[in-house]
Amino acid sequence: MITMTTKDLFKVLLSGACAMLLLACSDTPDNVAPEDIKKYAVFVTAGNANSEEAYYTLTVDDLNEETVISPVGSGIVADADLYWATIYSAYSNGNFYYTMEGNSVSKRRLEAGKYKEIGNVVGESSAYDLFMMKTLFNTNGLNFISWQTTYNADEEVLENKLFVVDTTGAMTVKSKNPIKFPMPTFDIYDEEGKLIPNEELSLTPSSFAVRNNKLFIGYHYHWLTEVDTAYMLVCDYPSLGNVKILKDTRLGHVSGSWYAASSSFTDDNGDYYFTTVNNDSQYGVLRIKSGATEIDPTYEYDLKELGNLGAAAGDYAGTDHHTYLKNGLAFISSYVIDVRNKKVVKDLNSFGLGTVQKTLETYTENSGNDLYVILKTDDSRWFIAKYDVDKGTLTKGAEIDSGITAVTRISRLK
């Protein structure tokens, strides 16, 4: 994980990455015949600290089959699936969406062992505005919060745009409106102890959800600033009017990174849960009940019994992906947790099959009953494993071979 300290440095690196993306895209042939696509894609990273990392998409028909899948000889090199595109990306219904050149979104599918572009839309003139931070899909299409934070001096607010992209047909930007976040009420300093001016402040959205025509965004300010308050912006969707800021000081700030990983989920009752982390790196869970726009004052779930999960998942912000399963059960870190009744059901590491690895997304099937995780064994072998919620069992499936250092996602291609 690369850590950046200022927007200017971030922009320089992003510019370099975008140039690499353009070079990679120019090598993709269009004149190939379609072939039968396998059911699943497994996105992996290969390489080590002493060599350049490489990013591959592995395809397989059965995640549970005792077989070996490998990037050697069969791994698909995603044209834009470099480090930056891996972060600023989204997957839905077999389509891969990523930011290209900073001001456009490309839609691609796998065809004959290659990623082929099937749609593209230019969304903004800014070279950095369109880098996706948080993403979600609904009936309106692809929704994402832009990376760029802008200081609006006239209104004394920080703004990140919400883009809504119609992903059908030729792809169009349906709307791009600023989300207005209040200025922090405390000073923010950089790593050298210098006060950061308003026009250079950044903002990190960590949780992102839409329900009942309301938008919910958990956020924290500059990543170096540790606070003990959870902030949640609520506003109308998609108009973004009637902004309300919720605050809670019980369990720390909202957890979660600024990219694809999600630190919130909605259960089958419509209750919205989001995780927090305190300055001791201990997780917690808060809730906004169905139909409400206030944090539930009667609910708090302190997860300090699980240790410093925040440190294990990326320290201050936490980067692991949390997901809802079913019947009040959710998956957080390596734990299946009953969030309604506030109890730990199972630590998947306790099965002794390997250690659950951190991923950008968590894949589930069968209405949340089948949870797929990535395990790494003590002898550095990598496996896909399925946890069956009803049976309470964890079973190894396909093995991933040959120099893997990370698995980013498992996605359904068809």
C-alpha positions as CSV (number, residue, x, y, z in Angstrom):
1,M,0.0,0.0,0.0
2,I,1.5,3.4,-1.1
3,T,0.9,6.3,1.3
4,M,0.8,9.8,0.0
5,T,1.2,12.9,2.1
6,T,0.1,15.8,-0.1
7,K,-2.3,16.3,-3.0
8,D,0.5,17.6,-5.2
9,L,2.6,14.5,-4.8
10,F,-0.5,12.4,-5.3
11,K,-1.2,14.1,-8.6
12,V,2.4,13.6,-9.9
13,L,2.2,9.9,-9.2
14,L,-1.3,9.6,-10.7
15,S,-0.1,11.4,-13.9
16,G,2.6,8.8,-14.2
17,A,0.2,6.0,-13.7
18,C,-2.2,7.4,-16.3
19,A,0.6,7.5,-18.9
20,M,1.3,3.8,-18.2
21,L,-2.4,3.1,-18.7
22,L,-2.4,4.7,-22.1
23,L,0.7,2.7,-23.2
24,A,-0.9,-0.5,-22.0
25,C,-4.2,0.2,-23.7
26,S,-2.5,0.8,-27.1
27,D,-1.3,-2.9,-27.2
28,T,-4.8,-4.4,-27.0
29,P,-6.0,-6.1,-30.2
30,D,-9.6,-5.7,-31.3
31,N,-9.8,-8.3,-34.0
32,V,-10.2,-11.4,-31.8
33,A,-13.1,-13.8,-31.8
34,P,-15.2,-14.1,-28.7
35,E,-14.9,-17.2,-26.7
36,D,-16.9,-18.7,-23.9
37,I,-16.2,-16.8,-20.7
38,K,-15.8,-18.7,-17.5
39,K,-18.0,-17.9,-14.5
40,Y,-15.6,-16.2,-12.2
41,A,-12.7,-13.8,-12.2
42,V,-10.0,-13.8,-9.5
43,F,-7.8,-10.6,-9.5
44,V,-4.3,-11.3,-8.3
45,T,-1.0,-9.5,-7.8
46,A,2.3,-11.2,-8.5
47,G,5.8,-10.0,-7.8
48,N,7.7,-8.8,-4.8
49,A,9.4,-5.7,-3.3
50,N,12.5,-6.4,-5.4
51,S,10.7,-6.4,-8.7
52,E,7.8,-4.7,-10.4
53,E,4.4,-6.0,-9.4
54,A,2.2,-7.5,-12.1
55,Y,-1.6,-7.7,-12.1
56,Y,-3.5,-10.6,-13.6
57,T,-7.1,-11.8,-13.9
58,L,-7.5,-15.5,-13.5
59,T,-10.8,-17.1,-14.7
60,V,-12.4,-20.3,-13.3
61,D,-15.8,-22.0,-13.6
62,D,-15.9,-23.5,-10.1
63,L,-14.4,-21.7,-7.1
64,N,-14.9,-24.8,-5.0
65,E,-13.1,-27.3,-7.3
66,E,-9.8,-28.7,-6.1
67,T,-7.7,-27.4,-9.0
68,V,-4.8,-25.0,-9.4
69,I,-5.2,-21.7,-11.2
70,S,-2.1,-19.7,-12.1
71,P,-1.1,-16.5,-13.8
72,V,1.7,-18.4,-15.6
73,G,0.5,-19.2,-19.1
74,S,-3.1,-18.5,-18.4
75,G,-3.3,-15.2,-16.5
76,I,-5.0,-12.4,-18.3
77,V,-3.1,-9.1,-18.1
78,A,-5.7,-6.5,-17.7
79,D,-4.9,-3.6,-20.0
80,A,-5.4,-0.9,-17.3
81,D,-5.3,-3.1,-14.2
82,L,-2.2,-1.5,-12.8
83,Y,-2.0,-0.5,-9.2
84,W,-3.9,2.8,-9.6
85,A,-6.6,1.3,-11.8
86,T,-7.1,-1.5,-9.3
87,I,-7.9,1.0,-6.7
88,Y,-10.0,3.4,-8.9
89,S,-12.2,0.8,-10.3
90,A,-15.5,-1.1,-9.9
91,Y,-16.9,-4.4,-11.1
92,S,-20.6,-5.2,-11.9
93,N,-22.3,-7.9,-14.0
94,G,-19.1,-9.0,-15.7
95,N,-18.0,-5.4,-16.6
96,F,-14.9,-3.7,-15.3
97,Y,-15.1,0.1,-14.9
98,Y,-11.9,2.1,-14.3
99,T,-10.8,5.7,-14.6
100,M,-8.6,6.5,-17.6
101,E,-6.6,9.7,-18.0
102,G,-8.4,11.0,-14.9
103,N,-11.3,12.5,-16.8
104,S,-13.0,9.5,-18.4
105,V,-14.5,6.2,-17.3
106,S,-13.9,3.1,-19.5
107,K,-16.1,0.0,-19.5
108,R,-14.5,-3.3,-20.4
109,R,-15.3,-7.0,-20.7
110,L,-13.2,-10.1,-21.1
111,E,-13.2,-11.4,-24.6
112,A,-10.9,-14.1,-25.9
113,G,-8.4,-13.6,-23.1
114,K,-8.3,-9.8,-23.4
115,Y,-10.0,-6.8,-21.9
116,K,-12.0,-5.2,-24.6
117,E,-13.4,-1.7,-24.2
118,I,-17.2,-1.6,-24.9
119,G,-17.9,1.9,-23.6
120,N,-16.3,5.1,-22.6
121,V,-17.5,8.5,-21.3
122,V,-15.7,11.7,-20.5
123,G,-17.0,13.1,-17.3
124,E,-15.0,16.1,-16.4
125,S,-12.3,18.4,-17.6
126,S,-10.2,18.1,-14.5
127,A,-7.3,15.6,-14.8
128,Y,-8.0,14.1,-11.4
129,D,-11.7,14.7,-10.6
130,L,-12.9,11.4,-11.9
131,F,-10.6,9.1,-10.0
132,M,-13.2,6.9,-8.2
133,M,-13.1,6.8,-4.4
134,K,-16.3,5.1,-3.1
135,T,-18.5,3.3,-5.6
136,L,-21.9,1.7,-5.7
137,F,-24.4,0.5,-8.4
138,N,-28.1,1.0,-8.3
139,T,-30.9,1.5,-10.8
140,N,-29.4,4.9,-11.7
141,G,-26.1,3.2,-12.8
142,L,-22.6,3.6,-11.4
143,N,-22.3,6.1,-8.5
144,F,-19.0,7.2,-7.3
145,I,-17.4,10.0,-5.2
146,S,-14.5,11.8,-6.9
147,W,-11.0,11.8,-5.5
148,Q,-10.6,15.6,-5.9
149,T,-11.5,17.7,-2.9
150,T,-12.1,21.4,-3.5
151,Y,-12.3,24.2,-1.0
152,N,-15.4,26.4,-1.7
153,A,-14.4,29.7,-0.1
154,D,-17.8,31.4,-0.8
155,E,-19.7,28.8,1.1
156,E,-16.9,27.7,3.5
157,V,-17.2,24.0,2.7
158,L,-15.2,21.2,1.2
159,E,-16.6,19.6,-1.9
160,N,-16.3,16.2,-3.5
161,K,-18.4,15.5,-6.5
162,L,-20.9,12.6,-6.8
163,F,-20.9,11.3,-10.3
164,V,-23.8,9.2,-11.5
165,V,-23.0,7.3,-14.8
166,D,-25.6,5.5,-16.9
167,T,-23.6,2.4,-17.8
168,T,-26.0,1.1,-20.4
169,G,-25.5,1.7,-24.1
170,A,-23.0,4.3,-25.0
171,M,-22.6,5.4,-21.3
172,T,-23.5,8.9,-20.2
173,V,-22.9,11.1,-17.2
174,K,-26.4,11.6,-15.7
175,S,-25.3,14.0,-13.1
176,K,-22.1,15.4,-11.4
177,N,-23.0,17.5,-8.3
178,P,-20.9,18.6,-5.4
179,I,-21.3,17.0,-2.0
180,K,-20.9,19.8,0.5
181,F,-18.9,18.8,3.6
182,P,-18.5,21.3,6.5
183,M,-15.0,22.6,7.3
184,P,-13.3,20.9,10.2
185,T,-13.7,22.7,13.5
186,F,-10.1,21.9,14.5
187,D,-6.7,22.6,12.9
188,I,-5.1,20.0,10.7
189,Y,-1.4,19.6,10.3
190,D,0.8,17.8,7.8
191,E,3.5,15.2,8.7
192,E,6.0,18.0,9.4
193,G,3.7,19.7,11.8
194,K,2.7,22.6,9.5
195,L,-0.8,23.8,9.4
196,I,-2.6,22.7,6.2
197,P,-4.4,25.7,4.5
198,N,-8.0,25.3,3.6
199,E,-7.4,25.0,-0.1
200,E,-5.1,22.0,0.4
201,L,-7.3,20.1,2.8
202,S,-8.3,16.6,1.7
203,L,-11.3,14.5,2.8
204,T,-11.7,10.7,3.0
205,P,-15.1,9.2,2.4
206,S,-15.0,5.8,4.1
207,S,-18.6,4.4,4.0
208,F,-21.1,5.0,1.2
209,A,-24.8,4.0,0.9
210,V,-28.1,5.0,-0.6
211,R,-31.4,3.9,0.8
212,N,-34.9,5.5,0.8
213,N,-33.7,8.3,-1.4
214,K,-31.1,9.3,1.1
215,L,-27.3,9.3,0.7
216,F,-25.1,8.3,3.6
217,I,-21.4,9.1,3.6
218,G,-19.1,8.3,6.6
219,Y,-16.0,10.4,6.4
220,H,-12.9,11.8,8.1
221,Y,-10.6,14.6,7.4
222,H,-6.9,14.5,6.4
223,W,-5.6,11.0,7.0
224,L,-2.9,12.1,9.5
225,T,-5.4,13.7,11.9
226,E,-6.7,11.3,14.5
227,V,-10.0,12.2,16.0
228,D,-12.4,10.5,18.4
229,T,-15.6,11.4,16.6
230,A,-17.5,9.5,13.9
231,Y,-18.9,11.9,11.2
232,M,-21.7,10.9,8.8
233,L,-23.2,13.1,6.1
234,V,-26.8,12.5,5.2
235,C,-28.5,14.3,2.3
236,D,-31.2,13.8,-0.3
237,Y,-30.4,11.5,-3.3
238,P,-29.8,12.2,-6.0
239,S,-30.3,16.0,-5.6
240,L,-27.8,16.2,-2.6
241,G,-29.9,18.8,-0.9
242,N,-30.9,19.0,2.8
243,V,-27.4,18.2,4.1
244,K,-27.2,17.0,7.7
245,I,-24.1,16.0,9.6
246,L,-24.3,13.3,12.3
247,K,-21.7,13.0,15.0
248,D,-21.0,10.3,17.5
249,T,-18.2,10.2,20.1
250,R,-18.8,6.7,21.6
251,L,-16.5,4.4,19.5
252,G,-14.0,6.6,17.6
253,H,-14.0,7.8,14.0
254,V,-15.5,6.0,11.0
255,S,-13.2,3.3,9.7
256,G,-12.4,2.6,6.1
257,S,-10.0,3.7,3.4
258,W,-10.7,6.1,0.6
259,Y,-10.8,3.5,-2.2
260,A,-13.0,0.5,-3.1
261,A,-13.1,-1.2,0.3
262,S,-16.4,-0.8,2.1
263,S,-16.8,-0.3,5.9
264,S,-20.6,-0.3,5.9
265,F,-23.5,-2.5,5.0
266,T,-27.3,-2.7,5.2
267,D,-29.1,-5.7,6.6
268,D,-32.3,-7.4,5.5
269,N,-34.3,-5.2,7.8
270,G,-33.0,-2.1,6.1
271,D,-30.8,-1.1,9.1
272,Y,-27.5,0.5,8.1
273,Y,-24.4,-0.5,10.0
274,F,-21.0,1.2,9.8
275,T,-17.7,0.4,11.5
276,T,-15.6,2.7,13.6
277,V,-12.0,2.6,14.9
278,N,-10.6,4.4,17.9
279,N,-7.2,5.8,18.5
280,D,-6.1,2.4,20.0
281,S,-7.0,0.7,16.6
282,Q,-10.0,-1.1,18.1
283,Y,-13.1,-1.6,16.0
284,G,-16.7,-0.8,16.8
285,V,-20.1,-0.8,15.1
286,L,-22.8,1.9,15.0
287,R,-26.2,1.8,13.4
288,I,-28.8,3.9,11.6
289,K,-32.1,2.2,11.8
290,S,-34.4,1.7,8.7
291,G,-36.2,4.9,7.8
292,A,-34.1,7.0,10.2
293,T,-31.5,9.7,9.5
294,E,-29.9,9.7,12.9
295,I,-27.4,7.4,14.5
296,D,-29.2,5.0,16.8
297,P,-28.4,6.2,20.4
298,T,-29.5,2.8,21.8
299,Y,-27.0,0.8,19.8
300,E,-23.2,0.5,20.0
301,Y,-21.1,-2.6,19.6
302,D,-17.5,-2.4,21.0
303,L,-15.3,-4.9,19.3
304,K,-12.2,-4.4,21.5
305,E,-12.4,-8.0,22.5
306,L,-11.1,-8.8,19.1
307,G,-7.9,-6.9,19.6
308,N,-6.5,-4.2,17.4
309,L,-8.3,-5.0,14.2
310,G,-7.6,-1.5,12.9
311,A,-3.9,-2.1,13.1
312,A,-4.2,-5.4,11.3
313,A,-6.4,-3.9,8.6
314,G,-4.3,-0.8,7.8
315,D,-3.9,0.9,11.2
316,Y,-5.7,4.3,11.6
317,A,-8.2,4.0,8.8
318,G,-8.5,0.3,8.2
319,T,-8.7,-1.1,4.7
320,D,-10.4,-4.4,5.0
321,H,-13.8,-5.0,3.4
322,H,-16.8,-5.6,5.5
323,T,-19.9,-7.2,4.1
324,Y,-23.4,-8.3,5.2
325,L,-24.3,-12.0,5.0
326,K,-27.8,-12.8,6.2
327,N,-29.9,-13.1,9.4
328,G,-28.1,-10.4,11.2
329,L,-24.6,-11.8,10.4
330,A,-21.8,-9.8,8.9
331,F,-18.2,-10.5,7.9
332,I,-15.6,-8.2,9.4
333,S,-11.8,-8.9,9.1
334,S,-11.7,-12.7,9.7
335,Y,-14.8,-12.8,11.9
336,V,-18.5,-13.7,11.3
337,I,-20.3,-11.5,13.7
338,D,-24.0,-11.2,14.8
339,V,-24.3,-7.4,14.7
340,R,-27.9,-7.4,15.9
341,N,-27.2,-9.5,19.1
342,K,-23.6,-8.2,19.5
343,K,-21.7,-11.5,19.5
344,V,-18.9,-13.2,17.6
345,V,-20.1,-16.3,15.8
346,K,-16.8,-17.6,14.3
347,D,-13.2,-16.6,13.6
348,L,-12.5,-18.2,10.3
349,N,-8.8,-18.3,11.2
350,S,-9.7,-20.8,14.0
351,F,-10.4,-23.6,11.4
352,G,-6.7,-24.0,11.0
353,L,-6.8,-24.0,7.2
354,G,-4.9,-20.7,6.8
355,T,-5.1,-17.0,7.5
356,V,-7.9,-14.9,6.0
357,Q,-6.4,-12.3,3.7
358,K,-7.4,-8.7,3.3
359,T,-9.3,-7.9,0.0
360,L,-10.9,-4.9,-1.6
361,E,-14.2,-6.7,-1.9
362,T,-15.8,-9.8,-0.4
363,Y,-17.7,-12.1,-2.7
364,T,-20.9,-13.9,-1.5
365,E,-23.5,-16.1,-3.2
366,N,-26.7,-17.9,-2.3
367,S,-28.3,-14.9,-0.7
368,G,-25.3,-14.3,1.6
369,N,-25.0,-17.9,2.8
370,D,-21.9,-18.7,0.8
371,L,-19.0,-16.5,1.8
372,Y,-15.8,-16.7,-0.2
373,V,-12.5,-15.7,1.4
374,I,-8.8,-16.0,0.5
375,L,-6.6,-18.1,2.7
376,K,-2.8,-18.1,3.0
377,T,-1.2,-21.1,4.7
378,D,1.9,-21.2,6.8
379,D,3.8,-22.5,3.9
380,S,2.7,-19.6,1.7
381,R,0.1,-21.4,-0.4
382,W,-3.0,-19.5,-1.4
383,F,-6.5,-20.9,-1.6
384,I,-10.1,-19.8,-2.2
385,A,-12.3,-21.1,0.6
386,K,-16.1,-21.1,1.1
387,Y,-17.7,-20.5,4.5
388,D,-21.3,-22.0,4.6
389,V,-23.3,-19.8,7.1
390,D,-26.0,-22.4,7.7
391,K,-23.5,-25.3,8.2
392,G,-20.8,-23.3,10.0
393,T,-18.1,-25.0,7.8
394,L,-15.1,-23.6,6.0
395,T,-13.9,-25.6,2.9
396,K,-10.9,-25.1,0.7
397,G,-11.5,-24.8,-3.0
398,A,-9.3,-23.8,-5.9
399,E,-5.6,-23.1,-5.2
400,I,-3.8,-20.0,-6.6
401,D,-0.3,-20.8,-7.7
402,S,3.0,-19.2,-8.7
403,G,4.3,-16.2,-7.0
404,I,1.0,-14.6,-5.8
405,T,1.4,-11.7,-3.3
406,A,-2.2,-10.5,-3.0
407,V,-5.7,-11.2,-4.2
408,T,-7.8,-8.1,-4.7
409,R,-11.2,-9.4,-5.6
410,I,-13.3,-12.4,-6.7
411,S,-16.1,-11.4,-9.1
412,R,-18.8,-13.1,-11.1
413,L,-18.4,-12.7,-14.8
414,K,-21.6,-14.3,-15.9
